[in-house]
Amino acid sequence: MKKAKNIITLLVLVSLVLVGCTSGASSDTIKIGSKDFTESLIVSEIYALALEENGYSVERVPSIASSVIPKAIENAEIDLYPEYTGTALLSIFNLPMDTDPDSVAETIRNAYEEGGELTTLEYAPANDSQGIAITTAASEEYGIDTISDLQANAESIRFASQGEFEEREDGLEGLEEVYGEFNFESITVYDNSLKYQVLSSDEADATPAYTTEGQLSNTDMYKVLEDDQNFWPPYNLVPIVRQDILEANPDIETIINNINATLDTQTVVDLNASVDIDGRDYMEVAEEYYNSIQ
């Protein structure tokens, strides 16, 4: 009888140890999400590699639709993912326009923390904002470095639009309220996927763009104009993280902030180009970059 009791006691102890081990492993497994486009996939993979290097178990949850990912982190389906400050400000929280990066970062941090579940880490210098790209040839010929320069020389510029840009408040309509009227030599509508082909074949001189698109790595061909009147809000990369995960693992903040500090706009352009232009695997590109900053 005594032997049976000892066996039962041993089984109970083993069960408790197993439960404790399982619980510990679960709390240290960080679920990192990404949106369903190249830049988000690369950045989230860099985050994952940094956490793994520091002893964390990481579960990758890639390619979540942009419209779904805010709910995914609220529901604890993921613990951390790279967002954009302007997206959080205008699309997630529907807050008033603000063009100051620090102010936007503070506003969205307060908005996330109001719910008691989420917060933000430090935003990266990389700014994936809206912008206007111009051929380097046209920039040099007409002395166009800023959007003010573009407005002053619009009559010499053939503009390649994507159809909605002229009527949107965050497009040409809004630009003209800030910069004045753009009397382009011509405005022709092209499919967005063809815009760099159109510029490189000298069918147009300028086009709407996002400022971290991989094609912009070719500075011999293209240039992003400075938004010198700060029309567009900042879209800096900013990690969104669950507060409970951060409280249980406070060193995550330092680990991810150190990564973000290395990600400026040109770096992200080059990373995107490695995948979208050179055809490399995003995980390979992320690992190569992470190793380069160690």
Contacts in CASP RR format, 6 or more apart in sequence:
PFRMAT RR
TARGET T0000
AUTHOR 0000-0000-0000
METHOD contacts of the structure
MODEL  1
MKKAKNIITLLVLVSLVLVGCTSGASSDTIKIGSKDFTESLIVSEIYALA
LEENGYSVERVPSIASSVIPKAIENAEIDLYPEYTGTALLSIFNLPMDTD
PDSVAETIRNAYEEGGELTTLEYAPANDSQGIAITTAASEEYGIDTISDL
QANAESIRFASQGEFEEREDGLEGLEEVYGEFNFESITVYDNSLKYQVLS
SDEADATPAYTTEGQLSNTDMYKVLEDDQNFWPPYNLVPIVRQDILEANP
DIETIINNINATLDTQTVVDLNASVDIDGRDYMEVAEEYYNSIQ
25 57 0 8 1.000
27 248 0 8 1.000
27 249 0 8 1.000
28 56 0 8 1.000
28 57 0 8 1.000
28 249 0 8 1.000
29 56 0 8 1.000
29 57 0 8 1.000
29 58 0 8 1.000
29 59 0 8 1.000
30 51 0 8 1.000
30 56 0 8 1.000
30 57 0 8 1.000
30 58 0 8 1.000
30 59 0 8 1.000
30 79 0 8 1.000
30 80 0 8 1.000
30 245 0 8 1.000
30 249 0 8 1.000
30 252 0 8 1.000
31 58 0 8 1.000
31 59 0 8 1.000
31 61 0 8 1.000
31 77 0 8 1.000
31 78 0 8 1.000
31 79 0 8 1.000
31 80 0 8 1.000
32 44 0 8 1.000
32 47 0 8 1.000
32 48 0 8 1.000
32 51 0 8 1.000
32 58 0 8 1.000
32 59 0 8 1.000
32 60 0 8 1.000
32 61 0 8 1.000
32 78 0 8 1.000
32 79 0 8 1.000
32 80 0 8 1.000
32 81 0 8 1.000
33 44 0 8 1.000
33 60 0 8 1.000
33 61 0 8 1.000
33 62 0 8 1.000
33 64 0 8 1.000
33 69 0 8 1.000
33 72 0 8 1.000
33 78 0 8 1.000
33 80 0 8 1.000
33 81 0 8 1.000
34 40 0 8 1.000
34 41 0 8 1.000
34 43 0 8 1.000
34 44 0 8 1.000
34 45 0 8 1.000
34 60 0 8 1.000
34 61 0 8 1.000
34 62 0 8 1.000
34 63 0 8 1.000
34 64 0 8 1.000
34 81 0 8 1.000
34 82 0 8 1.000
35 41 0 8 1.000
35 63 0 8 1.000
35 64 0 8 1.000
35 65 0 8 1.000
35 66 0 8 1.000
35 69 0 8 1.000
35 81 0 8 1.000
35 82 0 8 1.000
36 62 0 8 1.000
36 63 0 8 1.000
36 64 0 8 1.000
36 65 0 8 1.000
36 66 0 8 1.000
38 272 0 8 1.000
38 275 0 8 1.000
38 276 0 8 1.000
38 282 0 8 1.000
39 128 0 8 1.000
39 212 0 8 1.000
39 268 0 8 1.000
39 271 0 8 1.000
39 272 0 8 1.000
40 81 0 8 1.000
40 82 0 8 1.000
41 62 0 8 1.000
41 63 0 8 1.000
41 282 0 8 1.000
42 271 0 8 1.000
42 272 0 8 1.000
42 275 0 8 1.000
42 282 0 8 1.000
42 285 0 8 1.000
42 286 0 8 1.000
42 289 0 8 1.000
43 82 0 8 1.000
43 237 0 8 1.000
43 263 0 8 1.000
43 268 0 8 1.000
43 286 0 8 1.000
44 60 0 8 1.000
44 62 0 8 1.000
44 81 0 8 1.000
44 82 0 8 1.000
45 60 0 8 1.000
45 282 0 8 1.000
45 283 0 8 1.000
45 286 0 8 1.000
45 287 0 8 1.000
46 259 0 8 1.000
46 286 0 8 1.000
46 289 0 8 1.000
46 290 0 8 1.000
47 80 0 8 1.000
47 82 0 8 1.000
47 239 0 8 1.000
47 256 0 8 1.000
47 259 0 8 1.000
48 58 0 8 1.000
48 60 0 8 1.000
49 286 0 8 1.000
49 287 0 8 1.000
49 290 0 8 1.000
50 255 0 8 1.000
50 256 0 8 1.000
50 258 0 8 1.000
50 259 0 8 1.000
50 290 0 8 1.000
51 58 0 8 1.000
51 252 0 8 1.000
51 255 0 8 1.000
51 256 0 8 1.000
52 58 0 8 1.000
53 290 0 8 1.000
54 251 0 8 1.000
54 255 0 8 1.000
56 249 0 8 1.000
56 252 0 8 1.000
61 72 0 8 1.000
61 77 0 8 1.000
61 78 0 8 1.000
64 72 0 8 1.000
64 78 0 8 1.000
64 81 0 8 1.000
66 87 0 8 1.000
69 78 0 8 1.000
69 81 0 8 1.000
69 83 0 8 1.000
70 92 0 8 1.000
72 78 0 8 1.000
72 81 0 8 1.000
73 79 0 8 1.000
73 80 0 8 1.000
73 81 0 8 1.000
73 118 0 8 1.000
73 240 0 8 1.000
73 242 0 8 1.000
74 117 0 8 1.000
74 118 0 8 1.000
76 242 0 8 1.000
79 241 0 8 1.000
79 242 0 8 1.000
79 245 0 8 1.000
80 239 0 8 1.000
80 240 0 8 1.000
80 241 0 8 1.000
80 242 0 8 1.000
80 245 0 8 1.000
80 252 0 8 1.000
80 256 0 8 1.000
81 239 0 8 1.000
81 240 0 8 1.000
82 237 0 8 1.000
82 238 0 8 1.000
82 239 0 8 1.000
82 240 0 8 1.000
83 92 0 8 1.000
83 237 0 8 1.000
83 238 0 8 1.000
83 239 0 8 1.000
83 240 0 8 1.000
84 128 0 8 1.000
84 235 0 8 1.000
84 236 0 8 1.000
84 237 0 8 1.000
84 238 0 8 1.000
85 101 0 8 1.000
85 104 0 8 1.000
85 105 0 8 1.000
85 108 0 8 1.000
85 123 0 8 1.000
85 233 0 8 1.000
85 234 0 8 1.000
85 235 0 8 1.000
85 236 0 8 1.000
85 238 0 8 1.000
86 104 0 8 1.000
86 108 0 8 1.000
86 233 0 8 1.000
86 234 0 8 1.000
86 235 0 8 1.000
86 236 0 8 1.000
87 235 0 8 1.000
88 108 0 8 1.000
88 111 0 8 1.000
88 112 0 8 1.000
88 120 0 8 1.000
88 238 0 8 1.000
88 240 0 8 1.000
89 95 0 8 1.000
89 97 0 8 1.000
89 98 0 8 1.000
89 104 0 8 1.000
89 107 0 8 1.000
89 108 0 8 1.000
89 233 0 8 1.000
90 97 0 8 1.000
90 233 0 8 1.000
92 108 0 8 1.000
93 108 0 8 1.000
93 111 0 8 1.000
95 107 0 8 1.000
95 108 0 8 1.000
95 111 0 8 1.000
97 233 0 8 1.000
98 104 0 8 1.000
98 107 0 8 1.000
98 233 0 8 1.000
99 230 0 8 1.000
99 231 0 8 1.000
99 232 0 8 1.000
99 233 0 8 1.000
99 234 0 8 1.000
100 234 0 8 1.000
101 123 0 8 1.000
101 127 0 8 1.000
101 234 0 8 1.000
101 236 0 8 1.000
104 233 0 8 1.000
104 234 0 8 1.000
104 236 0 8 1.000
105 120 0 8 1.000
105 123 0 8 1.000
105 236 0 8 1.000
105 238 0 8 1.000
108 120 0 8 1.000
108 238 0 8 1.000
109 119 0 8 1.000
109 120 0 8 1.000
112 118 0 8 1.000
112 119 0 8 1.000
112 120 0 8 1.000
112 240 0 8 1.000
113 119 0 8 1.000
113 243 0 8 1.000
116 243 0 8 1.000
117 242 0 8 1.000
117 243 0 8 1.000
117 244 0 8 1.000
118 240 0 8 1.000
118 241 0 8 1.000
118 242 0 8 1.000
118 243 0 8 1.000
119 240 0 8 1.000
119 241 0 8 1.000
119 243 0 8 1.000
119 246 0 8 1.000
120 238 0 8 1.000
120 239 0 8 1.000
120 240 0 8 1.000
120 241 0 8 1.000
121 238 0 8 1.000
121 239 0 8 1.000
121 241 0 8 1.000
121 253 0 8 1.000
121 256 0 8 1.000
121 257 0 8 1.000
121 260 0 8 1.000
122 238 0 8 1.000
122 257 0 8 1.000
122 260 0 8 1.000
122 261 0 8 1.000
123 236 0 8 1.000
123 237 0 8 1.000
123 238 0 8 1.000
123 260 0 8 1.000
124 236 0 8 1.000
124 237 0 8 1.000
124 238 0 8 1.000
124 260 0 8 1.000
124 261 0 8 1.000
124 263 0 8 1.000
124 264 0 8 1.000
125 236 0 8 1.000
125 261 0 8 1.000
125 263 0 8 1.000
125 264 0 8 1.000
125 265 0 8 1.000
126 212 0 8 1.000
126 236 0 8 1.000
126 237 0 8 1.000
126 263 0 8 1.000
126 264 0 8 1.000
126 265 0 8 1.000
126 267 0 8 1.000
126 268 0 8 1.000
127 211 0 8 1.000
127 212 0 8 1.000
127 234 0 8 1.000
127 235 0 8 1.000
127 236 0 8 1.000
127 265 0 8 1.000
128 210 0 8 1.000
128 211 0 8 1.000
128 212 0 8 1.000
128 235 0 8 1.000
128 236 0 8 1.000
128 237 0 8 1.000
128 265 0 8 1.000
128 268 0 8 1.000
129 210 0 8 1.000
129 211 0 8 1.000
129 227 0 8 1.000
129 232 0 8 1.000
129 233 0 8 1.000
129 234 0 8 1.000
129 235 0 8 1.000
130 170 0 8 1.000
130 171 0 8 1.000
130 208 0 8 1.000
130 209 0 8 1.000
130 210 0 8 1.000
130 211 0 8 1.000
130 232 0 8 1.000
130 235 0 8 1.000
131 208 0 8 1.000
131 209 0 8 1.000
131 210 0 8 1.000
131 211 0 8 1.000
131 224 0 8 1.000
131 225 0 8 1.000
131 227 0 8 1.000
131 232 0 8 1.000
132 147 0 8 1.000
132 150 0 8 1.000
132 206 0 8 1.000
132 207 0 8 1.000
132 208 0 8 1.000
132 209 0 8 1.000
132 224 0 8 1.000
132 225 0 8 1.000
133 199 0 8 1.000
133 206 0 8 1.000
133 207 0 8 1.000
133 208 0 8 1.000
133 209 0 8 1.000
133 213 0 8 1.000
133 216 0 8 1.000
133 222 0 8 1.000
133 223 0 8 1.000
133 224 0 8 1.000
133 225 0 8 1.000
134 144 0 8 1.000
134 150 0 8 1.000
134 157 0 8 1.000
134 205 0 8 1.000
134 206 0 8 1.000
134 222 0 8 1.000
134 223 0 8 1.000
134 225 0 8 1.000
135 199 0 8 1.000
135 200 0 8 1.000
135 202 0 8 1.000
135 205 0 8 1.000
135 206 0 8 1.000
135 221 0 8 1.000
135 222 0 8 1.000
135 223 0 8 1.000
136 219 0 8 1.000
136 220 0 8 1.000
136 221 0 8 1.000
136 222 0 8 1.000
136 223 0 8 1.000
138 144 0 8 1.000
138 156 0 8 1.000
138 157 0 8 1.000
138 205 0 8 1.000
138 206 0 8 1.000
139 145 0 8 1.000
139 223 0 8 1.000
139 225 0 8 1.000
142 149 0 8 1.000
142 153 0 8 1.000
142 156 0 8 1.000
142 157 0 8 1.000
143 149 0 8 1.000
143 153 0 8 1.000
144 150 0 8 1.000
144 153 0 8 1.000
144 157 0 8 1.000
144 225 0 8 1.000
145 223 0 8 1.000
145 225 0 8 1.000
145 226 0 8 1.000
146 225 0 8 1.000
146 226 0 8 1.000
146 227 0 8 1.000
146 228 0 8 1.000
147 175 0 8 1.000
147 179 0 8 1.000
147 225 0 8 1.000
147 226 0 8 1.000
147 227 0 8 1.000
147 228 0 8 1.000
147 229 0 8 1.000
147 231 0 8 1.000
148 179 0 8 1.000
148 228 0 8 1.000
148 229 0 8 1.000
149 225 0 8 1.000
150 157 0 8 1.000
150 182 0 8 1.000
150 206 0 8 1.000
150 225 0 8 1.000
151 179 0 8 1.000
151 180 0 8 1.000
151 181 0 8 1.000
151 182 0 8 1.000
154 181 0 8 1.000
154 182 0 8 1.000
154 183 0 8 1.000
154 184 0 8 1.000
154 185 0 8 1.000
155 183 0 8 1.000
155 184 0 8 1.000
155 185 0 8 1.000
156 185 0 8 1.000
156 205 0 8 1.000
157 184 0 8 1.000
157 185 0 8 1.000
157 205 0 8 1.000
157 206 0 8 1.000
158 184 0 8 1.000
158 185 0 8 1.000
158 186 0 8 1.000
158 188 0 8 1.000
158 203 0 8 1.000
158 204 0 8 1.000
158 205 0 8 1.000
158 206 0 8 1.000
159 182 0 8 1.000
159 184 0 8 1.000
159 185 0 8 1.000
159 186 0 8 1.000
159 187 0 8 1.000
159 188 0 8 1.000
159 204 0 8 1.000
159 205 0 8 1.000
159 206 0 8 1.000
159 207 0 8 1.000
160 188 0 8 1.000
160 190 0 8 1.000
160 195 0 8 1.000
160 198 0 8 1.000
160 199 0 8 1.000
160 203 0 8 1.000
160 204 0 8 1.000
160 206 0 8 1.000
160 207 0 8 1.000
161 172 0 8 1.000
161 187 0 8 1.000
161 188 0 8 1.000
161 189 0 8 1.000
161 190 0 8 1.000
161 207 0 8 1.000
161 208 0 8 1.000
162 189 0 8 1.000
162 190 0 8 1.000
162 191 0 8 1.000
162 192 0 8 1.000
162 195 0 8 1.000
162 207 0 8 1.000
162 208 0 8 1.000
163 189 0 8 1.000
165 171 0 8 1.000
165 172 0 8 1.000
165 208 0 8 1.000
166 172 0 8 1.000
166 173 0 8 1.000
166 187 0 8 1.000
167 173 0 8 1.000
168 174 0 8 1.000
170 232 0 8 1.000
171 208 0 8 1.000
172 182 0 8 1.000
174 231 0 8 1.000
175 182 0 8 1.000
175 231 0 8 1.000
176 182 0 8 1.000
178 229 0 8 1.000
178 231 0 8 1.000
179 229 0 8 1.000
179 231 0 8 1.000
188 203 0 8 1.000
188 204 0 8 1.000
190 198 0 8 1.000
190 204 0 8 1.000
190 207 0 8 1.000
195 207 0 8 1.000
195 208 0 8 1.000
195 209 0 8 1.000
196 207 0 8 1.000
196 215 0 8 1.000
196 222 0 8 1.000
198 204 0 8 1.000
198 207 0 8 1.000
199 205 0 8 1.000
199 206 0 8 1.000
199 207 0 8 1.000
199 221 0 8 1.000
199 222 0 8 1.000
200 221 0 8 1.000
206 225 0 8 1.000
209 216 0 8 1.000
209 224 0 8 1.000
211 224 0 8 1.000
211 265 0 8 1.000
211 269 0 8 1.000
212 265 0 8 1.000
212 268 0 8 1.000
212 269 0 8 1.000
212 272 0 8 1.000
213 269 0 8 1.000
213 272 0 8 1.000
213 276 0 8 1.000
214 269 0 8 1.000
214 270 0 8 1.000
214 272 0 8 1.000
214 273 0 8 1.000
214 276 0 8 1.000
214 277 0 8 1.000
215 222 0 8 1.000
215 273 0 8 1.000
215 276 0 8 1.000
215 277 0 8 1.000
216 222 0 8 1.000
216 224 0 8 1.000
216 269 0 8 1.000
216 273 0 8 1.000
217 269 0 8 1.000
217 270 0 8 1.000
217 272 0 8 1.000
217 273 0 8 1.000
217 277 0 8 1.000
218 273 0 8 1.000
237 260 0 8 1.000
237 263 0 8 1.000
237 268 0 8 1.000
239 256 0 8 1.000
239 260 0 8 1.000
241 252 0 8 1.000
241 253 0 8 1.000
241 256 0 8 1.000
245 252 0 8 1.000
246 252 0 8 1.000
246 253 0 8 1.000
259 290 0 8 1.000
259 293 0 8 1.000
262 293 0 8 1.000
267 289 0 8 1.000
271 285 0 8 1.000
271 286 0 8 1.000
271 289 0 8 1.000
274 280 0 8 1.000
274 285 0 8 1.000
275 281 0 8 1.000
275 282 0 8 1.000
275 285 0 8 1.000
END
